[in-house]
Amino acid sequence: MTKSLLIISRQAPWNGPSAREALDIALAGGAFDLPLGMLFLDDGVFQLASSQQPSALQQKNLAANLQALPMFGVEELFACGHSLRQRGLEQNDLELPVDILDDAALAALIARFDQVVTL
């Protein structure tokens, strides 16, 4: 039986390779039909911001990877509502439609998956 996987991405896209690695894991898992979800938490919610200018920091844009998630079967996308509010982001500021969760829903989400990877 295939185990489900939740990937929790906690790093901003300009703060090292963790954001890209989380997306790569999600895309690879989706390509193999692994049941998985992705949660953007803490500074990881910045990955979802549509007004990024990564070239100013000599970084690659993650927007194409984000847009590819649903095409690879990764349709369970979540963001922490508290993290979004702390960083001044709202649903209409985001590149992708995500389910915004409160603290209680976060705990239930994490408990629902068999394995959790945090990057």
Biopython code that builds the backbone (N, CA, C, O; Angstrom):
import numpy as np
from Bio.PDB.StructureBuilder import StructureBuilder

atoms = [
    (1, "MET", "N", (0.837, -1.182, 0.000)),
    (1, "MET", "CA", (0.000, 0.000, 0.000)),
    (1, "MET", "C", (0.885, 1.250, 0.000)),
    (1, "MET", "O", (1.842, 1.343, 0.769)),
    (2, "THR", "N", (0.562, 2.189, -0.852)),
    (2, "THR", "CA", (1.319, 3.415, -0.961)),
    (2, "THR", "C", (0.992, 4.337, 0.204)),
    (2, "THR", "O", (-0.175, 4.548, 0.535)),
    (3, "LYS", "N", (2.013, 4.874, 0.810)),
    (3, "LYS", "CA", (1.811, 5.806, 1.918)),
    (3, "LYS", "C", (1.690, 7.221, 1.378)),
    (3, "LYS", "O", (2.314, 7.578, 0.378)),
    (4, "SER", "N", (0.885, 8.012, 2.049)),
    (4, "SER", "CA", (0.715, 9.405, 1.639)),
    (4, "SER", "C", (1.829, 10.252, 2.241)),
    (4, "SER", "O", (2.373, 9.924, 3.296)),
    (5, "LEU", "N", (2.160, 11.343, 1.559)),
    (5, "LEU", "CA", (3.269, 12.202, 1.948)),
    (5, "LEU", "C", (2.821, 13.652, 1.961)),
    (5, "LEU", "O", (2.214, 14.133, 1.004)),
    (6, "LEU", "N", (3.122, 14.341, 3.040)),
    (6, "LEU", "CA", (2.906, 15.787, 3.129)),
    (6, "LEU", "C", (4.264, 16.451, 3.128)),
    (6, "LEU", "O", (5.125, 16.126, 3.946)),
    (7, "ILE", "N", (4.454, 17.372, 2.217)),
    (7, "ILE", "CA", (5.686, 18.151, 2.151)),
    (7, "ILE", "C", (5.385, 19.522, 2.740)),
    (7, "ILE", "O", (4.506, 20.238, 2.260)),
    (8, "ILE", "N", (6.118, 19.876, 3.776)),
    (8, "ILE", "CA", (5.957, 21.187, 4.406)),
    (8, "ILE", "C", (7.136, 22.047, 3.986)),
    (8, "ILE", "O", (8.285, 21.750, 4.312)),
    (9, "SER", "N", (6.842, 23.108, 3.266)),
    (9, "SER", "CA", (7.879, 24.019, 2.790)),
    (9, "SER", "C", (7.857, 25.277, 3.653)),
    (9, "SER", "O", (6.875, 26.019, 3.659)),
    (10, "ARG", "N", (8.957, 25.510, 4.385)),
    (10, "ARG", "CA", (9.008, 26.596, 5.371)),
    (10, "ARG", "C", (9.969, 27.713, 4.999)),
    (10, "ARG", "O", (10.077, 28.697, 5.731)),
    (11, "GLN", "N", (10.666, 27.585, 3.883)),
    (11, "GLN", "CA", (11.692, 28.558, 3.534)),
    (11, "GLN", "C", (11.246, 29.458, 2.380)),
    (11, "GLN", "O", (10.568, 29.020, 1.450)),
    (12, "ALA", "N", (11.642, 30.711, 2.469)),
    (12, "ALA", "CA", (11.383, 31.653, 1.375)),
    (12, "ALA", "C", (12.178, 31.226, 0.148)),
    (12, "ALA", "O", (13.212, 30.572, 0.281)),
    (13, "PRO", "N", (11.715, 31.584, -1.037)),
    (13, "PRO", "CA", (12.398, 31.138, -2.257)),
    (13, "PRO", "C", (13.815, 31.690, -2.405)),
    (13, "PRO", "O", (14.616, 31.118, -3.143)),
    (14, "TRP", "N", (14.137, 32.773, -1.730)),
    (14, "TRP", "CA", (15.458, 33.385, -1.844)),
    (14, "TRP", "C", (16.376, 32.993, -0.685)),
    (14, "TRP", "O", (17.473, 33.537, -0.561)),
    (15, "ASN", "N", (15.949, 32.068, 0.153)),
    (15, "ASN", "CA", (16.694, 31.703, 1.355)),
    (15, "ASN", "C", (17.319, 30.317, 1.218)),
    (15, "ASN", "O", (17.091, 29.445, 2.057)),
    (16, "GLY", "N", (18.096, 30.116, 0.177)),
    (16, "GLY", "CA", (18.752, 28.827, -0.028)),
    (16, "GLY", "C", (17.948, 27.907, -0.922)),
    (16, "GLY", "O", (16.933, 28.310, -1.489)),
    (17, "PRO", "N", (18.405, 26.659, -1.048)),
    (17, "PRO", "CA", (17.796, 25.729, -2.001)),
    (17, "PRO", "C", (16.565, 24.984, -1.489)),
    (17, "PRO", "O", (15.951, 24.239, -2.253)),
    (18, "SER", "N", (16.187, 25.156, -0.237)),
    (18, "SER", "CA", (15.102, 24.344, 0.339)),
    (18, "SER", "C", (13.778, 24.486, -0.394)),
    (18, "SER", "O", (13.074, 23.494, -0.582)),
    (19, "ALA", "N", (13.425, 25.688, -0.810)),
    (19, "ALA", "CA", (12.142, 25.897, -1.494)),
    (19, "ALA", "C", (12.107, 25.114, -2.806)),
    (19, "ALA", "O", (11.120, 24.446, -3.110)),
    (20, "ARG", "N", (13.174, 25.200, -3.567)),
    (20, "ARG", "CA", (13.236, 24.473, -4.846)),
    (20, "ARG", "C", (13.244, 22.966, -4.602)),
    (20, "ARG", "O", (12.598, 22.218, -5.336)),
    (21, "GLU", "N", (13.966, 22.515, -3.580)),
    (21, "GLU", "CA", (14.015, 21.088, -3.275)),
    (21, "GLU", "C", (12.634, 20.555, -2.889)),
    (21, "GLU", "O", (12.257, 19.455, -3.293)),
    (22, "ALA", "N", (11.891, 21.320, -2.119)),
    (22, "ALA", "CA", (10.540, 20.900, -1.741)),
    (22, "ALA", "C", (9.659, 20.748, -2.981)),
    (22, "ALA", "O", (8.911, 19.778, -3.103)),
    (23, "LEU", "N", (9.752, 21.703, -3.893)),
    (23, "LEU", "CA", (8.976, 21.620, -5.126)),
    (23, "LEU", "C", (9.420, 20.442, -5.989)),
    (23, "LEU", "O", (8.586, 19.770, -6.598)),
    (24, "ASP", "N", (10.724, 20.190, -6.045)),
    (24, "ASP", "CA", (11.232, 19.057, -6.826)),
    (24, "ASP", "C", (10.721, 17.728, -6.271)),
    (24, "ASP", "O", (10.353, 16.833, -7.032)),
    (25, "ILE", "N", (10.701, 17.602, -4.942)),
    (25, "ILE", "CA", (10.183, 16.378, -4.322)),
    (25, "ILE", "C", (8.707, 16.205, -4.665)),
    (25, "ILE", "O", (8.264, 15.105, -4.995)),
    (26, "ALA", "N", (7.955, 17.290, -4.586)),
    (26, "ALA", "CA", (6.522, 17.222, -4.894)),
    (26, "ALA", "C", (6.291, 16.833, -6.352)),
    (26, "ALA", "O", (5.430, 16.003, -6.642)),
    (27, "LEU", "N", (7.050, 17.423, -7.266)),
    (27, "LEU", "CA", (6.883, 17.102, -8.688)),
    (27, "LEU", "C", (7.271, 15.654, -8.975)),
    (27, "LEU", "O", (6.604, 14.972, -9.753)),
    (28, "ALA", "N", (8.347, 15.185, -8.349)),
    (28, "ALA", "CA", (8.766, 13.800, -8.554)),
    (28, "ALA", "C", (7.728, 12.835, -7.978)),
    (28, "ALA", "O", (7.384, 11.842, -8.619)),
    (29, "GLY", "N", (7.236, 13.113, -6.794)),
    (29, "GLY", "CA", (6.217, 12.271, -6.192)),
    (29, "GLY", "C", (4.944, 12.244, -7.018)),
    (29, "GLY", "O", (4.323, 11.196, -7.192)),
    (30, "GLY", "N", (4.564, 13.408, -7.524)),
    (30, "GLY", "CA", (3.378, 13.486, -8.369)),
    (30, "GLY", "C", (3.537, 12.709, -9.662)),
    (30, "GLY", "O", (2.580, 12.108, -10.150)),
    (31, "ALA", "N", (4.743, 12.717, -10.220)),
    (31, "ALA", "CA", (5.003, 11.987, -11.463)),
    (31, "ALA", "C", (4.837, 10.478, -11.264)),
    (31, "ALA", "O", (4.530, 9.751, -12.208)),
    (32, "PHE", "N", (5.045, 10.015, -10.024)),
    (32, "PHE", "CA", (4.899, 8.588, -9.717)),
    (32, "PHE", "C", (3.583, 8.282, -9.015)),
    (32, "PHE", "O", (3.434, 7.237, -8.381)),
    (33, "ASP", "N", (2.636, 9.197, -9.132)),
    (33, "ASP", "CA", (1.298, 9.025, -8.562)),
    (33, "ASP", "C", (1.298, 8.769, -7.056)),
    (33, "ASP", "O", (0.412, 8.093, -6.534)),
    (34, "LEU", "N", (2.286, 9.306, -6.372)),
    (34, "LEU", "CA", (2.324, 9.212, -4.916)),
    (34, "LEU", "C", (1.256, 10.147, -4.349)),
    (34, "LEU", "O", (1.215, 11.317, -4.730)),
    (35, "PRO", "N", (0.398, 9.671, -3.457)),
    (35, "PRO", "CA", (-0.595, 10.574, -2.865)),
    (35, "PRO", "C", (0.111, 11.572, -1.948)),
    (35, "PRO", "O", (0.636, 11.209, -0.895)),
    (36, "LEU", "N", (0.111, 12.823, -2.366)),
    (36, "LEU", "CA", (0.823, 13.812, -1.565)),
    (36, "LEU", "C", (0.131, 15.154, -1.565)),
    (36, "LEU", "O", (-0.681, 15.474, -2.433)),
    (37, "GLY", "N", (0.484, 15.925, -0.556)),
    (37, "GLY", "CA", (0.015, 17.288, -0.425)),
    (37, "GLY", "C", (1.200, 18.169, -0.107)),
    (37, "GLY", "O", (2.266, 17.684, 0.274)),
    (38, "MET", "N", (1.009, 19.457, -0.263)),
    (38, "MET", "CA", (2.080, 20.403, 0.011)),
    (38, "MET", "C", (1.518, 21.535, 0.856)),
    (38, "MET", "O", (0.489, 22.127, 0.533)),
    (39, "LEU", "N", (2.220, 21.820, 1.947)),
    (39, "LEU", "CA", (1.831, 22.869, 2.873)),
    (39, "LEU", "C", (2.902, 23.941, 2.890)),
    (39, "LEU", "O", (4.078, 23.645, 3.100)),
    (40, "PHE", "N", (2.505, 25.176, 2.671)),
    (40, "PHE", "CA", (3.410, 26.315, 2.739)),
    (40, "PHE", "C", (3.207, 26.973, 4.098)),
    (40, "PHE", "O", (2.110, 27.424, 4.428)),
    (41, "LEU", "N", (4.279, 27.020, 4.878)),
    (41, "LEU", "CA", (4.218, 27.441, 6.266)),
    (41, "LEU", "C", (5.347, 28.428, 6.532)),
    (41, "LEU", "O", (6.377, 28.385, 5.860)),
    (42, "ASP", "N", (5.168, 29.306, 7.495)),
    (42, "ASP", "CA", (6.184, 30.302, 7.855)),
    (42, "ASP", "C", (6.596, 31.087, 6.602)),
    (42, "ASP", "O", (5.737, 31.510, 5.829)),
    (43, "ASP", "N", (7.914, 31.285, 6.397)),
    (43, "ASP", "CA", (8.357, 32.052, 5.230)),
    (43, "ASP", "C", (8.108, 31.317, 3.916)),
    (43, "ASP", "O", (8.244, 31.906, 2.844)),
    (44, "GLY", "N", (7.745, 30.042, 3.988)),
    (44, "GLY", "CA", (7.421, 29.289, 2.781)),
    (44, "GLY", "C", (6.251, 29.873, 2.012)),
    (44, "GLY", "O", (6.132, 29.644, 0.808)),
    (45, "VAL", "N", (5.370, 30.634, 2.693)),
    (45, "VAL", "CA", (4.240, 31.243, 1.989)),
    (45, "VAL", "C", (4.710, 32.269, 0.963)),
    (45, "VAL", "O", (3.978, 32.579, 0.023)),
    (46, "PHE", "N", (5.928, 32.802, 1.130)),
    (46, "PHE", "CA", (6.451, 33.748, 0.142)),
    (46, "PHE", "C", (6.630, 33.100, -1.225)),
    (46, "PHE", "O", (6.649, 33.801, -2.237)),
    (47, "GLN", "N", (6.763, 31.776, -1.274)),
    (47, "GLN", "CA", (6.872, 31.083, -2.558)),
    (47, "GLN", "C", (5.621, 31.285, -3.405)),
    (47, "GLN", "O", (5.681, 31.252, -4.635)),
    (48, "LEU", "N", (4.505, 31.492, -2.746)),
    (48, "LEU", "CA", (3.226, 31.628, -3.432)),
    (48, "LEU", "C", (2.949, 33.047, -3.929)),
    (48, "LEU", "O", (2.044, 33.253, -4.737)),
    (49, "ALA", "N", (3.715, 34.015, -3.458)),
    (49, "ALA", "CA", (3.471, 35.421, -3.823)),
    (49, "ALA", "C", (3.664, 35.611, -5.323)),
    (49, "ALA", "O", (4.669, 35.177, -5.887)),
    (50, "SER", "N", (2.704, 36.258, -5.959)),
    (50, "SER", "CA", (2.765, 36.421, -7.418)),
    (50, "SER", "C", (3.656, 37.566, -7.864)),
    (50, "SER", "O", (3.993, 37.646, -9.045)),
    (51, "SER", "N", (4.043, 38.441, -6.974)),
    (51, "SER", "CA", (4.814, 39.630, -7.370)),
    (51, "SER", "C", (6.302, 39.484, -7.078)),
    (51, "SER", "O", (6.950, 40.451, -6.678)),
    (52, "GLN", "N", (6.841, 38.306, -7.272)),
    (52, "GLN", "CA", (8.254, 38.085, -6.994)),
    (52, "GLN", "C", (9.124, 38.564, -8.143)),
    (52, "GLN", "O", (8.717, 38.559, -9.305)),
    (53, "GLN", "N", (10.335, 38.978, -7.785)),
    (53, "GLN", "CA", (11.333, 39.388, -8.776)),
    (53, "GLN", "C", (12.645, 38.692, -8.456)),
    (53, "GLN", "O", (13.591, 39.336, -8.001)),
    (54, "PRO", "N", (12.717, 37.385, -8.687)),
    (54, "PRO", "CA", (13.896, 36.623, -8.283)),
    (54, "PRO", "C", (15.173, 37.020, -9.014)),
    (54, "PRO", "O", (16.269, 36.835, -8.483)),
    (55, "SER", "N", (15.049, 37.558, -10.211)),
    (55, "SER", "CA", (16.252, 37.940, -10.955)),
    (55, "SER", "C", (17.016, 39.047, -10.247)),
    (55, "SER", "O", (18.226, 39.171, -10.435)),
    (56, "ALA", "N", (16.341, 39.853, -9.439)),
    (56, "ALA", "CA", (17.023, 40.912, -8.689)),
    (56, "ALA", "C", (18.012, 40.321, -7.688)),
    (56, "ALA", "O", (18.975, 40.983, -7.301)),
    (57, "LEU", "N", (17.775, 39.076, -7.268)),
    (57, "LEU", "CA", (18.659, 38.385, -6.329)),
    (57, "LEU", "C", (19.469, 37.283, -7.016)),
    (57, "LEU", "O", (20.067, 36.433, -6.358)),
    (58, "GLN", "N", (19.476, 37.316, -8.354)),
    (58, "GLN", "CA", (20.152, 36.308, -9.160)),
    (58, "GLN", "C", (19.659, 34.899, -8.827)),
    (58, "GLN", "O", (20.447, 33.958, -8.726)),
    (59, "GLN", "N", (18.344, 34.773, -8.659)),
    (59, "GLN", "CA", (17.703, 33.503, -8.379)),
    (59, "GLN", "C", (16.812, 33.128, -9.561)),
    (59, "GLN", "O", (16.422, 33.986, -10.353)),
    (60, "LYS", "N", (16.497, 31.854, -9.668)),
    (60, "LYS", "CA", (15.553, 31.395, -10.686)),
    (60, "LYS", "C", (14.140, 31.541, -10.147)),
    (60, "LYS", "O", (13.897, 31.399, -8.948)),
    (61, "ASN", "N", (13.222, 31.823, -11.042)),
    (61, "ASN", "CA", (11.822, 31.973, -10.679)),
    (61, "ASN", "C", (11.203, 30.599, -10.437)),
    (61, "ASN", "O", (11.358, 29.692, -11.254)),
    (62, "LEU", "N", (10.505, 30.448, -9.318)),
    (62, "LEU", "CA", (9.849, 29.187, -8.986)),
    (62, "LEU", "C", (8.425, 29.105, -9.535)),
    (62, "LEU", "O", (7.756, 28.087, -9.354)),
    (63, "ALA", "N", (7.957, 30.144, -10.195)),
    (63, "ALA", "CA", (6.569, 30.191, -10.661)),
    (63, "ALA", "C", (6.245, 29.025, -11.594)),
    (63, "ALA", "O", (5.163, 28.447, -11.496)),
    (64, "ALA", "N", (7.150, 28.673, -12.483)),
    (64, "ALA", "CA", (6.889, 27.563, -13.415)),
    (64, "ALA", "C", (6.738, 26.248, -12.653)),
    (64, "ALA", "O", (5.879, 25.432, -12.986)),
    (65, "ASN", "N", (7.572, 26.043, -11.633)),
    (65, "ASN", "CA", (7.463, 24.825, -10.821)),
    (65, "ASN", "C", (6.135, 24.795, -10.075)),
    (65, "ASN", "O", (5.480, 23.756, -10.000)),
    (66, "LEU", "N", (5.744, 25.935, -9.527)),
    (66, "LEU", "CA", (4.462, 26.011, -8.819)),
    (66, "LEU", "C", (3.300, 25.707, -9.755)),
    (66, "LEU", "O", (2.397, 24.945, -9.408)),
    (67, "GLN", "N", (3.327, 26.307, -10.943)),
    (67, "GLN", "CA", (2.250, 26.092, -11.910)),
    (67, "GLN", "C", (2.190, 24.646, -12.371)),
    (67, "GLN", "O", (1.126, 24.167, -12.765)),
    (68, "ALA", "N", (3.325, 23.939, -12.329)),
    (68, "ALA", "CA", (3.362, 22.549, -12.784)),
    (68, "ALA", "C", (2.793, 21.572, -11.756)),
    (68, "ALA", "O", (2.451, 20.445, -12.111)),
    (69, "LEU", "N", (2.685, 21.973, -10.505)),
    (69, "LEU", "CA", (2.213, 21.053, -9.467)),
    (69, "LEU", "C", (0.892, 20.371, -9.829)),
    (69, "LEU", "O", (0.823, 19.143, -9.778)),
    (70, "PRO", "N", (-0.163, 21.115, -10.194)),
    (70, "PRO", "CA", (-1.425, 20.444, -10.540)),
    (70, "PRO", "C", (-1.294, 19.525, -11.766)),
    (70, "PRO", "O", (-1.973, 18.501, -11.839)),
    (71, "MET", "N", (-0.438, 19.878, -12.720)),
    (71, "MET", "CA", (-0.246, 19.038, -13.908)),
    (71, "MET", "C", (0.401, 17.705, -13.547)),
    (71, "MET", "O", (0.235, 16.718, -14.264)),
    (72, "PHE", "N", (1.147, 17.674, -12.425)),
    (72, "PHE", "CA", (1.792, 16.451, -11.964)),
    (72, "PHE", "C", (0.950, 15.737, -10.918)),
    (72, "PHE", "O", (1.426, 14.806, -10.269)),
    (73, "GLY", "N", (-0.286, 16.162, -10.751)),
    (73, "GLY", "CA", (-1.186, 15.495, -9.826)),
    (73, "GLY", "C", (-1.107, 15.975, -8.394)),
    (73, "GLY", "O", (-1.730, 15.391, -7.507)),
    (74, "VAL", "N", (-0.349, 17.031, -8.156)),
    (74, "VAL", "CA", (-0.241, 17.586, -6.806)),
    (74, "VAL", "C", (-1.298, 18.681, -6.692)),
    (74, "VAL", "O", (-1.051, 19.847, -7.000)),
    (75, "GLU", "N", (-2.472, 18.274, -6.244)),
    (75, "GLU", "CA", (-3.597, 19.206, -6.199)),
    (75, "GLU", "C", (-3.975, 19.611, -4.788)),
    (75, "GLU", "O", (-4.756, 20.543, -4.597)),
    (76, "GLU", "N", (-3.428, 18.922, -3.799)),
    (76, "GLU", "CA", (-3.709, 19.275, -2.413)),
    (76, "GLU", "C", (-2.654, 20.274, -1.947)),
    (76, "GLU", "O", (-1.600, 19.894, -1.438)),
    (77, "LEU", "N", (-2.958, 21.554, -2.128)),
    (77, "LEU", "CA", (-2.039, 22.626, -1.776)),
    (77, "LEU", "C", (-2.657, 23.443, -0.649)),
    (77, "LEU", "O", (-3.825, 23.829, -0.707)),
    (78, "PHE", "N", (-1.849, 23.696, 0.378)),
    (78, "PHE", "CA", (-2.337, 24.369, 1.566)),
    (78, "PHE", "C", (-1.367, 25.469, 1.975)),
    (78, "PHE", "O", (-0.173, 25.406, 1.684)),
    (79, "ALA", "N", (-1.898, 26.469, 2.649)),
    (79, "ALA", "CA", (-1.070, 27.530, 3.224)),
    (79, "ALA", "C", (-1.596, 27.835, 4.619)),
    (79, "ALA", "O", (-2.796, 27.759, 4.881)),
    (80, "CYS", "N", (-0.682, 28.176, 5.493)),
    (80, "CYS", "CA", (-1.030, 28.547, 6.861)),
    (80, "CYS", "C", (-1.571, 29.974, 6.867)),
    (80, "CYS", "O", (-0.881, 30.909, 6.460)),
    (81, "GLY", "N", (-2.804, 30.133, 7.329)),
    (81, "GLY", "CA", (-3.419, 31.457, 7.377)),
    (81, "GLY", "C", (-2.658, 32.419, 8.263)),
    (81, "GLY", "O", (-2.517, 33.596, 7.930)),
    (82, "HIS", "N", (-2.165, 31.928, 9.395)),
    (82, "HIS", "CA", (-1.400, 32.767, 10.318)),
    (82, "HIS", "C", (-0.110, 33.263, 9.659)),
    (82, "HIS", "O", (0.252, 34.431, 9.803)),
    (83, "SER", "N", (0.577, 32.383, 8.944)),
    (83, "SER", "CA", (1.807, 32.760, 8.246)),
    (83, "SER", "C", (1.533, 33.812, 7.174)),
    (83, "SER", "O", (2.303, 34.760, 7.013)),
    (84, "LEU", "N", (0.438, 33.640, 6.446)),
    (84, "LEU", "CA", (0.083, 34.615, 5.409)),
    (84, "LEU", "C", (-0.182, 35.989, 6.029)),
    (84, "LEU", "O", (0.335, 37.000, 5.555)),
    (85, "ARG", "N", (-0.983, 36.016, 7.084)),
    (85, "ARG", "CA", (-1.325, 37.294, 7.731)),
    (85, "ARG", "C", (-0.082, 37.988, 8.291)),
    (85, "ARG", "O", (0.066, 39.202, 8.155)),
    (86, "GLN", "N", (0.811, 37.219, 8.920)),
    (86, "GLN", "CA", (2.027, 37.802, 9.493)),
    (86, "GLN", "C", (2.900, 38.441, 8.422)),
    (86, "GLN", "O", (3.644, 39.378, 8.710)),
    (87, "ARG", "N", (2.819, 37.953, 7.210)),
    (87, "ARG", "CA", (3.664, 38.445, 6.134)),
    (87, "ARG", "C", (2.920, 39.368, 5.175)),
    (87, "ARG", "O", (3.442, 39.724, 4.118)),
    (88, "GLY", "N", (1.714, 39.751, 5.541)),
    (88, "GLY", "CA", (0.953, 40.711, 4.752)),
    (88, "GLY", "C", (0.429, 40.177, 3.435)),
    (88, "GLY", "O", (0.205, 40.948, 2.502)),
    (89, "LEU", "N", (0.231, 38.874, 3.342)),
    (89, "LEU", "CA", (-0.269, 38.270, 2.108)),
    (89, "LEU", "C", (-1.722, 37.845, 2.278)),
    (89, "LEU", "O", (-2.148, 37.442, 3.360)),
    (90, "GLU", "N", (-2.468, 37.945, 1.185)),
    (90, "GLU", "CA", (-3.862, 37.507, 1.158)),
    (90, "GLU", "C", (-4.044, 36.544, -0.013)),
    (90, "GLU", "O", (-3.159, 36.408, -0.858)),
    (91, "GLN", "N", (-5.180, 35.889, -0.056)),
    (91, "GLN", "CA", (-5.472, 34.894, -1.100)),
    (91, "GLN", "C", (-5.249, 35.466, -2.502)),
    (91, "GLN", "O", (-4.696, 34.776, -3.358)),
    (92, "ASN", "N", (-5.658, 36.688, -2.752)),
    (92, "ASN", "CA", (-5.525, 37.255, -4.099)),
    (92, "ASN", "C", (-4.085, 37.665, -4.436)),
    (92, "ASN", "O", (-3.818, 38.070, -5.568)),
    (93, "ASP", "N", (-3.159, 37.570, -3.484)),
    (93, "ASP", "CA", (-1.741, 37.848, -3.736)),
    (93, "ASP", "C", (-0.985, 36.601, -4.185)),
    (93, "ASP", "O", (0.203, 36.679, -4.500)),
    (94, "LEU", "N", (-1.658, 35.456, -4.217)),
    (94, "LEU", "CA", (-0.975, 34.185, -4.408)),
    (94, "LEU", "C", (-1.017, 33.711, -5.852)),
    (94, "LEU", "O", (-1.982, 33.947, -6.579)),
    (95, "GLU", "N", (0.044, 33.042, -6.241)),
    (95, "GLU", "CA", (0.222, 32.521, -7.599)),
    (95, "GLU", "C", (-0.723, 31.357, -7.895)),
    (95, "GLU", "O", (-1.162, 31.192, -9.033)),
    (96, "LEU", "N", (-1.037, 30.556, -6.887)),
    (96, "LEU", "CA", (-1.870, 29.371, -7.047)),
    (96, "LEU", "C", (-3.031, 29.389, -6.068)),
    (96, "LEU", "O", (-2.928, 29.984, -4.994)),
    (97, "PRO", "N", (-4.124, 28.752, -6.422)),
    (97, "PRO", "CA", (-5.196, 28.594, -5.432)),
    (97, "PRO", "C", (-4.769, 27.547, -4.395)),
    (97, "PRO", "O", (-4.387, 26.431, -4.747)),
    (98, "VAL", "N", (-4.838, 27.918, -3.140)),
    (98, "VAL", "CA", (-4.497, 27.020, -2.041)),
    (98, "VAL", "C", (-5.605, 27.084, -1.001)),
    (98, "VAL", "O", (-6.331, 28.073, -0.905)),
    (99, "ASP", "N", (-5.721, 26.018, -0.231)),
    (99, "ASP", "CA", (-6.628, 26.031, 0.908)),
    (99, "ASP", "C", (-5.887, 26.686, 2.061)),
    (99, "ASP", "O", (-4.802, 26.246, 2.440)),
    (100, "ILE", "N", (-6.471, 27.731, 2.614)),
    (100, "ILE", "CA", (-5.855, 28.434, 3.733)),
    (100, "ILE", "C", (-6.394, 27.837, 5.022)),
    (100, "ILE", "O", (-7.606, 27.767, 5.230)),
    (101, "LEU", "N", (-5.477, 27.406, 5.888)),
    (101, "LEU", "CA", (-5.847, 26.666, 7.083)),
    (101, "LEU", "C", (-5.523, 27.434, 8.364)),
    (101, "LEU", "O", (-4.528, 28.155, 8.444)),
    (102, "ASP", "N", (-6.387, 27.258, 9.359)),
    (102, "ASP", "CA", (-6.086, 27.801, 10.690)),
    (102, "ASP", "C", (-5.290, 26.744, 11.457)),
    (102, "ASP", "O", (-5.026, 25.661, 10.936)),
    (103, "ASP", "N", (-4.909, 27.065, 12.704)),
    (103, "ASP", "CA", (-4.042, 26.168, 13.471)),
    (103, "ASP", "C", (-4.665, 24.791, 13.695)),
    (103, "ASP", "O", (-3.970, 23.780, 13.594)),
    (104, "ALA", "N", (-5.943, 24.735, 13.994)),
    (104, "ALA", "CA", (-6.599, 23.449, 14.233)),
    (104, "ALA", "C", (-6.609, 22.601, 12.956)),
    (104, "ALA", "O", (-6.377, 21.393, 13.000)),
    (105, "ALA", "N", (-6.876, 23.241, 11.840)),
    (105, "ALA", "CA", (-6.893, 22.522, 10.562)),
    (105, "ALA", "C", (-5.492, 22.054, 10.178)),
    (105, "ALA", "O", (-5.342, 21.010, 9.543)),
    (106, "LEU", "N", (-4.468, 22.814, 10.555)),
    (106, "LEU", "CA", (-3.090, 22.389, 10.283)),
    (106, "LEU", "C", (-2.777, 21.084, 11.005)),
    (106, "LEU", "O", (-2.215, 20.159, 10.419)),
    (107, "ALA", "N", (-3.143, 21.019, 12.268)),
    (107, "ALA", "CA", (-2.887, 19.806, 13.049)),
    (107, "ALA", "C", (-3.615, 18.610, 12.443)),
    (107, "ALA", "O", (-3.050, 17.520, 12.353)),
    (108, "ALA", "N", (-4.845, 18.806, 12.034)),
    (108, "ALA", "CA", (-5.615, 17.719, 11.414)),
    (108, "ALA", "C", (-4.995, 17.299, 10.085)),
    (108, "ALA", "O", (-4.956, 16.111, 9.765)),
    (109, "LEU", "N", (-4.514, 18.261, 9.319)),
    (109, "LEU", "CA", (-3.883, 17.960, 8.031)),
    (109, "LEU", "C", (-2.636, 17.107, 8.236)),
    (109, "LEU", "O", (-2.465, 16.089, 7.566)),
    (110, "ILE", "N", (-1.778, 17.509, 9.144)),
    (110, "ILE", "CA", (-0.535, 16.775, 9.383)),
    (110, "ILE", "C", (-0.842, 15.358, 9.860)),
    (110, "ILE", "O", (-0.175, 14.409, 9.449)),
    (111, "ALA", "N", (-1.829, 15.209, 10.710)),
    (111, "ALA", "CA", (-2.202, 13.888, 11.224)),
    (111, "ALA", "C", (-2.772, 12.982, 10.129)),
    (111, "ALA", "O", (-2.710, 11.758, 10.248)),
    (112, "ARG", "N", (-3.317, 13.561, 9.085)),
    (112, "ARG", "CA", (-3.956, 12.788, 8.009)),
    (112, "ARG", "C", (-2.958, 12.065, 7.120)),
    (112, "ARG", "O", (-3.297, 11.051, 6.509)),
    (113, "PHE", "N", (-1.728, 12.571, 7.038)),
    (113, "PHE", "CA", (-0.728, 11.984, 6.144)),
    (113, "PHE", "C", (0.138, 10.966, 6.880)),
    (113, "PHE", "O", (0.411, 11.116, 8.071)),
    (114, "ASP", "N", (0.566, 9.929, 6.160)),
    (114, "ASP", "CA", (1.385, 8.879, 6.750)),
    (114, "ASP", "C", (2.809, 9.366, 7.042)),
    (114, "ASP", "O", (3.388, 9.034, 8.076)),
    (115, "GLN", "N", (3.356, 10.146, 6.128)),
    (115, "GLN", "CA", (4.727, 10.644, 6.277)),
    (115, "GLN", "C", (4.734, 12.141, 6.027)),
    (115, "GLN", "O", (3.980, 12.657, 5.202)),
    (116, "VAL", "N", (5.613, 12.831, 6.765)),
    (116, "VAL", "CA", (5.738, 14.287, 6.643)),
    (116, "VAL", "C", (7.213, 14.631, 6.459)),
    (116, "VAL", "O", (8.067, 14.168, 7.215)),
    (117, "VAL", "N", (7.497, 15.438, 5.461)),
    (117, "VAL", "CA", (8.855, 15.918, 5.207)),
    (117, "VAL", "C", (8.810, 17.439, 5.333)),
    (117, "VAL", "O", (7.962, 18.092, 4.725)),
    (118, "THR", "N", (9.714, 17.990, 6.115)),
    (118, "THR", "CA", (9.777, 19.439, 6.293)),
    (118, "THR", "C", (11.090, 19.957, 5.724)),
    (118, "THR", "O", (12.167, 19.466, 6.065)),
    (119, "LEU", "N", (10.986, 20.945, 4.862)),
    (119, "LEU", "CA", (12.180, 21.579, 4.282)),
    (119, "LEU", "C", (12.124, 23.074, 4.520)),
    (119, "LEU", "O", (13.031, 23.799, 4.113)),
]
sb = StructureBuilder()
sb.init_structure("model")
sb.init_model(0)
sb.init_chain("A")
sb.init_seg("    ")
for serial, (resi, resn, name, xyz) in enumerate(atoms, 1):
    if name == "N":
        sb.init_residue(resn, " ", resi, " ")
    sb.init_atom(name, np.array(xyz, "f"), 0.0, 1.0, " ", f" {name:<3s}", serial, name[0])
structure = sb.get_structure()
